Amino acid sequence: MAIELFNNGKHICLMFSDLVDEGEASVQSNQFLIVQDGTGILLDPGGVLTYNDLYIGMSKYFPPKQLRYVFASHADPDIIASLPRWLAGSDTKLLISSIWSRFVPHFCAQGKTEGRIIAIPDEGSLLPLGDTEFQILPAHFLHAEGNFQFYDPVSRILFSGDMGASMLPEGQAMGPVQDFDKHLPYMHGFHSRYMVSNKVCRYWVEMVRKLDPEWMVPQHGAPFKGRDMIGRFLDWIESLPCGVDLMTQEMYQAPRKITISL
């Protein structure tokens, strides 16, 4: 079922959060669709398990064959493993980091990606669609080497990829975060492991504060709405030691015993 994040009658932003049974995929993921001028942009469409229901959900707003772009924040399987089916079912083009663009053909049959991949340079890009100019924002090493986020200036939604992700208990409703302190345990372990360093987090926070988004919606878990709640997240991630900040020499030792079941 699609959740409307924004709808002014002409411009619609949708979030799909329950397309995959959690028994099939142990990591919950969100997919996003921006609809404008009889076409749309699909953001982080997910793996093969999401395709059928997402296709049906999209059909309520425009013919899926008219899909203009698929945007991938990075190249993990939960982001674009369904890409071959989207390329086969429409004339869409894929927007992805130039770093990952040469790896994308490995997801598809030979020749199916020719002329269909738009490689985004490291500094990001503006993306015009109709009378809207979207912003593709650099978010490198948060967590992938080539990583981007997507900002919609009409709805003021920042589609933040893995930044802000939470691993919620099974069955919890996917509404906006209401209590930041109670939500924090669902985010801490993920961000301390997957975000590469606090230095990069601080650079990202400075960029986002200038944008002043109304929504921040991650690819996993609950979204954040409003300046106060987004501000709480920015203050937290700005000071979080993470990734290489936490590494020590003791973690880099050759193993001396078997610790897994063989």
Secondary structure as UniProt FT lines:
FT   STRAND          2..7
FT   STRAND          11..16
FT   TURN            22..24
FT   STRAND          31..36
FT   TURN            37..38
FT   STRAND          39..43
FT   HELIX           48..50
FT   HELIX           51..59
FT   TURN            60..61
FT   HELIX           64..66
FT   STRAND          67..71
FT   HELIX           77..80
FT   TURN            81..82
FT   HELIX           83..89
FT   STRAND          93..97
FT   HELIX           98..101
FT   TURN            102..103
FT   HELIX           104..107
FT   TURN            110..116
FT   STRAND          117..120
FT   TURN            122..123
FT   STRAND          125..129
FT   TURN            130..131
FT   STRAND          132..138
FT   TURN            140..141
FT   STRAND          148..152
FT   TURN            153..156
FT   STRAND          157..161
FT   TURN            162..164
FT   TURN            170..171
FT   HELIX           180..183
FT   HELIX           185..194
FT   HELIX           198..211
FT   STRAND          215..218
FT   STRAND          224..225
FT   HELIX           227..238
FT   HELIX           243..246
FT   HELIX           249..251
//
